[in-house]
Structure formats: C-alpha cells, structure tokens
Amino acid sequence: MRLTMKASIVIPAYNEEQAVGPVVAELRDVLDSHGIEAEIIVVDDGSADKTAQAAAAAGARVLRHRSNRGYGAALKSGIAAASHDSVVITDADGTYPCKYIPEMLARLETADMVVGARIGANVQIPLVRKPAKWVLNRLANYMTNAKIPDLNSGLRAFRRNVAMQYFAMLPDQFSWTTTITLAMHCDKYAVVYLPIDYLKRHGRSKIVPWDAGSFAILILRTAMLFRPLRVFIPVVLLCLLYGFVKMGIDMVRDPNISASALLAFVSALIVLLIGMLGDALATRLGRLNPQIIGVRTADFVQADDEKTGDQSGAQSSSNLPR
C-alpha cells in the first residue's frame, strides 16, 4: 500500500545512544517504501551520552534540551516544531515496530487520533506492571465512559492542532500520553485503536512500579477537569449509604436519628452540589464539546455509506474540506 501524505515523526530520547540510530533508520525505510514524505524529529532531552549525534548521523532532525525536562516536555517541543499537520510519536528504545505507522496515518483520515494498542500477538510488557495497568485502565474506562484498551501507549498518530490545544494542561513527564488520551475521549474526539506488537526494549526502562500511584492521581485530576461528576457521584453514594445504614441502626436501637447520620446526608448534598457546579463550569468552558471540526470521523462515513451507498459515500468523502 502506497500513501501520498506528509507527516512529522517525533521521537523523544533520553540516553538512547544505542537504540535511536536503528530506530530512525527503520523509520526511514518504512516511510520511503510507502511513499510517505516525512520529517523525523528526535528531541534529545538533556542526554548525558551521544544520543543527539547518533540521531543526526541516522538522518534525523535533532532538537536538544539543555537539561532533562521530561518525556512530555520533549514531545511538546517536537510537536511545536513539526512542519506537518499529521504527527506520529514513537519511542527511541525500539519497543514500537515502525511497520504500523503507514496504516495509522491512513486511519487518521477518518479519526482524530490513532493509538497503537499493545494487544497484538507479540507483546512483552513486564509482569510486574500488568496488575497496575489493569487497574488504571479500568479507572480510565469509568472516568471517560469509553473502552480504552491501552491508556498510555507511546505510539500514536494525531493532528497537530488537536494536540496543541491541550498543551497548557499536558504534563512534562510520562503521564503525557495518559492525559491526552483521557482529554480527547472526554471531549468526544474520534479516538481509534490499532492492535500492535510491543517488543523488548533496548536498555533500561525509565518507568518505575510506584509511578502507578501518580498515574491514578492523574486520571482523577483529569476527570475533575472534564467529567467532575464521575468523581463526585461515587462519594455522594458512599455518604448516602453510610447515612441510611446508620439511620437504620439508630431507629432499631433508639427511635432517634444520630448526628452522624444527619451529617452524612448533609455531606452528600454538599458534595453533589459541588460536583454539579464543577460539571457546569466544565461544560461552560467548552471542555465537553461534541463537535469534531475539520475531521471526517468513522461514524460519519458509515452514516453516509448507509444512506447513499458506497459509491456516493466515497464521492462525498472526497469533497469534504481538510
């Protein structure tokens, strides 16, 4: 399959001297074989080794941070410097196969973000991370009311202007990918998932097991910005449950309602009102915007195809503005 398109590939790198050169070379081979005109941007995030020199020798455009600012900061620098509207991010450690990028760019024609979900036949995620990833995925699914097979995959394609609108809230650390996934789901953008393999990394991972707690807090924080009722309603229900149970016990022992039961009911009301206020503010600020501007989503394609047939649907697709 040969594609006629332009894209910017952004690779954050920190002390990846051994792996970044082969990754850039593999990327160039895959993109050239599919006729994709692309620039490869490697952001050296204050590496202490020769990461920048290795990336430049492989033919990448290299940006450098004077000090280590974080994975998310490197991504933001690369995306801001990108020349093309379609942006792909991947890692410099060789864990994400480059062969999926052409298909991801093709799917970007009918989506706002395409995520490489690490659920393929060959996925090598350390066993110690799997329980935490399962819990975090379930929490994210509840907060966004969506099915997210991979919350923080580092291989994804998206439109530059869509990502840049979130720069003010996107963190500078590894939680960048988690935050943009949650934000785009909450804002009703078309996010699709492509099953991919995940290979064993070259070198040592920079994520430690106790980062799971930070990811959980991040999910709750992002939900507070976009879907506050998803956080407040469970608290309200817990207060009401305690209040009714305590009131039942009080009525059995002594036909009076205790102060603690009344406090639980009042707390439930206060928390509910705060949650409703937060939801009103989120809606008023336009964070829950169902509009997809300038992008033809898969849902629209299906509706047109069902109504007018495949031929007329394809014709109407070609007439849409980009």
C-alpha positions in Angstrom: 0.0 0.0 0.0 1.5 3.4 -1.0 0.2 6.5 0.5 0.5 10.1 -0.7 0.8 12.1 2.5 3.1 14.2 4.7 3.8 13.6 8.3 6.1 14.6 11.1 7.6 11.8 13.3 8.5 13.0 16.8 10.8 10.8 18.9 11.7 11.9 22.5 15.0 10.5 23.6 17.0 10.4 26.8 20.2 8.5 26.9 19.3 6.2 24.0 22.6 6.3 22.1 22.5 2.6 21.3 18.9 2.4 20.1 18.0 5.7 18.5 20.1 5.3 15.3 18.5 1.9 14.3 15.0 3.3 15.1 15.5 6.3 12.8 16.9 4.1 10.1 14.0 1.7 10.3 11.5 4.5 10.3 13.1 6.0 7.1 13.0 2.6 5.3 9.3 2.1 6.2 8.2 5.6 5.3 10.1 5.6 2.0 8.7 2.2 1.0 5.2 3.5 1.4 5.9 6.8 -0.4 5.3 8.9 2.8 7.0 12.3 2.8 8.1 12.7 6.4 10.4 14.6 8.7 11.9 12.7 11.6 12.4 14.9 14.7 14.4 13.5 17.6 14.2 15.6 20.7 17.3 14.9 22.9 16.0 15.6 26.4 19.3 16.5 28.0 21.0 13.2 27.4 24.4 12.5 29.0 25.6 10.3 26.2 25.8 10.8 22.4 22.1 10.4 21.6 22.0 13.6 19.6 25.0 12.6 17.5 23.6 9.1 16.8 20.2 10.5 15.7 21.8 13.1 13.5 24.0 10.5 11.9 21.0 8.4 11.1 19.4 11.4 9.2 17.0 12.8 11.8 16.4 16.5 12.6 17.6 16.9 16.2 16.4 19.3 18.8 18.1 19.5 22.2 17.0 20.4 25.7 19.9 21.9 27.8 18.7 19.8 30.7 16.4 16.8 31.3 12.9 18.2 31.3 10.8 15.1 30.9 9.2 12.9 28.3 6.1 15.1 27.9 8.2 18.2 27.6 10.2 16.6 24.8 7.0 15.7 23.0 5.7 19.2 23.2 8.9 20.6 21.9 8.9 18.2 19.0 5.2 18.7 18.1 5.6 22.5 18.3 8.5 22.3 15.8 6.7 19.9 13.5 6.2 21.1 9.9 3.2 18.9 9.0 -0.3 18.7 10.3 -0.2 14.9 10.8 2.1 13.9 13.7 3.3 10.5 14.8 5.0 10.0 18.2 7.1 6.9 19.0 9.8 5.9 21.4 13.6 5.8 20.8 14.1 2.4 22.5 12.9 0.1 19.7 9.9 -1.2 21.5 7.3 0.0 19.0 7.6 -1.6 15.5 7.6 1.1 12.8 5.7 -1.1 10.3 2.3 0.1 11.8 2.9 3.8 11.1 1.6 3.8 7.5 -1.7 2.2 8.5 -2.0 4.6 11.4 -1.6 7.5 9.1 -4.2 6.1 6.7 -6.7 5.7 9.5 -6.0 9.3 10.6 -8.1 10.3 7.5 -11.2 9.2 9.4 -10.1 9.8 13.0 -8.7 12.5 15.3 -6.1 10.2 17.0 -5.0 6.6 16.2 -3.4 4.8 19.1 -1.2 1.7 18.7 -2.7 -0.5 21.4 -0.3 -3.1 22.8 -2.6 -6.0 22.5 -1.1 -7.8 19.5 0.3 -11.3 19.3 3.8 -10.3 20.4 3.6 -8.1 23.5 6.4 -8.1 26.0 5.2 -6.0 29.0 7.0 -6.8 32.3 4.8 -8.9 34.5 5.2 -6.6 37.5 3.4 -3.8 35.5 0.4 -5.7 34.4 -1.7 -5.5 37.6 -1.2 -1.8 37.9 -2.0 -1.3 34.2 -5.2 -3.3 34.5 -6.4 -1.2 37.5 -5.5 2.1 35.8 -7.3 1.0 32.6 -10.5 0.2 34.5 -10.4 3.5 36.3 -9.8 5.4 33.0 -12.7 3.5 31.3 -15.0 4.5 34.1 -13.9 8.1 34.1 -14.3 8.6 30.4 -17.2 6.2 29.8 -15.2 4.6 27.0 -13.4 1.4 26.3 -9.6 2.1 26.3 -7.5 -0.9 25.5 -4.2 0.9 26.0 -4.1 4.0 28.1 -0.5 5.2 27.8 0.8 3.7 24.5 3.8 5.7 23.2 2.9 5.0 19.5 0.1 7.2 18.2 -0.8 9.5 15.3 -2.9 12.7 15.6 -3.4 16.1 14.1 -1.0 18.7 15.4 -3.6 21.4 16.0 -5.8 19.0 18.0 -2.9 18.1 20.3 -1.6 21.6 20.8 -4.9 22.9 22.2 -4.2 20.8 25.3 -0.6 21.9 25.8 -1.4 24.0 28.8 -2.7 21.0 30.7 -0.4 18.3 29.4 2.3 17.3 31.9 6.0 17.2 31.2 6.5 13.7 32.4 5.5 10.2 31.3 1.8 10.9 32.0 1.6 13.0 28.8 0.1 10.1 26.8 -2.3 9.2 29.5 -3.6 12.8 29.8 -4.1 13.4 26.1 -6.0 10.0 25.8 -8.3 11.0 28.6 -8.8 14.5 27.4 -9.7 13.5 23.8 -12.1 10.8 25.0 -13.8 13.3 27.3 -14.0 15.9 24.6 -15.6 13.3 22.3 -12.9 13.2 19.7 -12.7 10.2 17.4 -10.0 8.0 19.0 -9.4 4.6 17.4 -7.1 1.8 18.5 -4.9 -0.4 16.2 -3.6 -3.6 17.8 0.2 -3.7 17.6 3.1 -5.7 19.0 5.4 -4.4 21.7 9.0 -5.6 21.6 11.6 -5.9 24.3 13.3 -2.5 24.9 17.0 -1.8 24.3 18.4 -0.6 27.6 16.8 0.1 30.9 13.2 1.4 31.4 12.8 4.8 33.0 9.4 3.9 34.5 9.3 2.5 38.0 6.5 0.5 39.6 5.5 3.2 42.1 4.6 5.5 39.2 1.2 3.7 39.1 0.1 5.9 42.1 1.0 9.0 40.2 -1.0 7.8 37.1 -4.0 7.1 39.3 -3.9 10.6 40.7 -3.5 12.0 37.2 -6.6 10.1 36.0 -8.7 11.6 38.9 -7.3 15.0 38.2 -8.1 14.9 34.5 -11.6 13.6 35.3 -12.0 16.6 37.6 -11.3 18.9 34.6 -13.5 17.1 32.1 -16.0 14.8 33.9 -16.2 16.0 37.6 -19.5 14.2 38.3 -17.7 10.9 37.6 -15.6 11.7 40.7 -18.2 13.2 42.9 -21.2 10.8 42.4 -19.4 7.8 44.0 -18.6 10.0 47.0 -22.2 11.1 47.2 -23.4 7.4 47.1 -21.0 6.4 49.8 -22.2 9.2 52.1 -25.9 8.2 51.4 -25.1 4.6 52.0 -23.5 5.3 55.4 -26.3 7.7 56.3 -29.1 5.1 55.6 -27.2 2.3 57.3 -26.5 4.5 60.4 -30.1 5.7 60.4 -31.4 2.1 60.3 -29.2 1.2 63.2 -30.3 4.2 65.2 -34.0 3.5 64.6 -33.6 -0.1 65.8 -31.7 0.9 69.0 -33.3 4.2 69.7 -36.1 5.9 67.7 -33.8 8.9 67.1 -31.6 9.8 64.1 -28.0 10.4 65.3 -25.9 13.4 64.4 -23.5 11.3 62.3 -26.3 10.0 60.1 -27.6 13.6 59.5 -24.0 14.7 58.8 -23.7 12.0 56.2 -26.9 13.2 54.4 -25.8 16.8 54.6 -22.3 15.9 53.3 -23.9 14.0 50.3 -25.9 17.1 49.4 -22.9 19.4 49.6 -20.7 17.1 47.6 -23.4 16.7 45.0 -23.8 20.5 44.7 -20.1 20.9 44.3 -20.0 18.3 41.6 -22.8 19.9 39.7 -21.1 23.2 39.9 -17.9 21.7 38.6 -19.8 20.0 35.8 -21.5 23.3 34.9 -18.1 25.0 34.7 -16.6 22.3 32.6 -19.5 22.5 30.2 -19.5 26.3 30.1 -15.8 26.4 29.3 -16.4 24.1 26.3 -14.4 21.2 27.6 -17.2 18.8 26.8 -17.5 19.8 23.2 -19.0 17.0 21.0 -18.1 18.9 17.8 -15.3 17.4 15.6 -14.0 20.3 13.5 -12.4 19.6 10.1 -12.1 15.9 10.5 -14.4 13.2 9.0 -15.0 10.6 11.7 -15.7 7.0 11.1 -19.2 7.4 12.3 -20.0 10.0 9.6 -18.5 7.8 6.9 -20.7 4.9 8.0 -23.8 7.0 8.0 -23.2 8.4 4.5 -22.4 4.9 3.2 -25.7 3.5 4.6 -27.8 6.3 3.2 -26.3 6.9 -0.2 -24.3 3.8 -0.9 -20.6 3.1 -1.1 -20.1 4.9 -4.4 -21.8 8.2 -3.4 -20.3 7.9 0.0 -16.8 7.8 -1.4 -17.6 10.8 -3.6 -18.9 12.9 -0.7 -15.8 12.0 1.3 -13.6 13.4 -1.4 -15.5 16.7 -1.4 -15.1 17.3 2.3 -12.7 20.1 3.4 -9.5 19.1 5.1 
